[in-house]
Amino acid sequence: MKLIRKEIEHIAKLARLDLTEDELEKYGSQLSNVLNYIDQLKEVDVAGVEPTAQITGLENIFRDDVVENWDAKEIDAALKQAPELEDGQIKVKRVLE
């Protein structure tokens, strides 16, 4: 499936990519090749093949959360190692913007 330049520019815009002329040509060609490969996969006969997420037989293993209370000495030792405290809590940098 050969993408036209307008489609490549649209995809780049959606991905918020500011591509040069050379990059538009290069990545457009690569994306077209990927889509051609996907078209080839569509031709494979998968009738009778059961859908699967993984084939190794692994399962998620969860453990129960266990609350362990610390004594005052352990709490003080942990808080002394913190770079900054606020209201008796360890203050950390904001993760989300």
NULOPA-419589 format. One record per residue (C-alpha): x, y, z; residue in one letter. Coordinates in steps of 0.001 Angstrom, whole numbers, padded with zeros to 6 digits, always signed. Last residue first. Layout:
% NULOPA-419589
XYZA;...
% end
This chain:
% NULOPA-419589
+002448+017414+034597E;+002472+014091+036351L;+005251+012898+038666V;+005364+015806+041117R;+008593+015831+043048K;+008582+014071+046405V;+007702+015145+049943K;+008116+012484+052626I;+005306+012913+055141Q;+005402+014368+058650G;+003487+017470+057555D;+005934+018096+054695E;+009371+016534+054591L;+012331+016992+052232E;+015515+015052+051402P;+014233+011940+053158A;+016811+009924+055121Q;+015645+011286+058485K;+012111+010104+057663L;+013249+006479+057393A;+015106+006524+060708A;+012158+008214+062446D;+009747+005580+061125I;+012020+002738+062206E;+012322+004150+065758K;+008572+004769+066004A;+007764+001108+065325D;+006785+000058+061864W;+003484-001637+061094N;+003484-004272+058393E;+000537-004229+056049V;+000389-007352+053910V;-000665-007108+050317D;-001756-010479+049014D;+000368-011968+046287R;-000446-012091+042648F;+000847-014564+040123I;-000068-013789+036553N;-000126-016898+034445E;+002415-018376+032085L;+001259-021006+029603G;+003980-020120+027115T;+001707-019296+024197I;+000593-015731+024769Q;-002478-013659+023929A;-004225-016431+022018T;-006834-016703+019300P;-007630-020310+018299E;-006572-021220+014800V;-009402-022980+012963G;-009326-020609+010031A;-006056-018689+010088V;-005424-018654+006359D;-002701-016083+005746V;-003664-013364+003241E;-004005-010679+005936K;-000331-011176+006758L;+000610-009971+003279Q;-001425-006778+003808D;+000490-006215+007050I;+003737-006451+005092Y;+002496-003847+002619N;+001586-001580+005545L;+005118-001878+006913V;+006573-001073+003483N;+004354+002020+003194S;+005563+003150+006612L;+009175+002809+005480Q;+008534+004792+002305S;+006766+007520+004242G;+009602+007531+006762Y;+012233+008228+004103K;+010234+010659+001954E;+008894+012656+004893L;+012349+012562+006487E;+013955+014051+003381D;+011371+016845+003234E;+011914+017599+006917T;+009580+016258+009564L;+007920+018127+012424D;+006296+015214+014207L;+003170+015812+016265R;+002049+012200+015766A;-001179+013470+014201L;+000848+015901+012082K;+003172+013119+010905A;+000133+010994+009966I;-001329+013912+007986H;+001990+014579+006231E;+002198+010905+005255I;-001378+010967+003974E;-000705+014108+001894K;+002444+012520+000441R;+000571+009503-000875I;+000885+006162+000846L;+001753+003116-001224K;+000000+000000+000000M;
% end
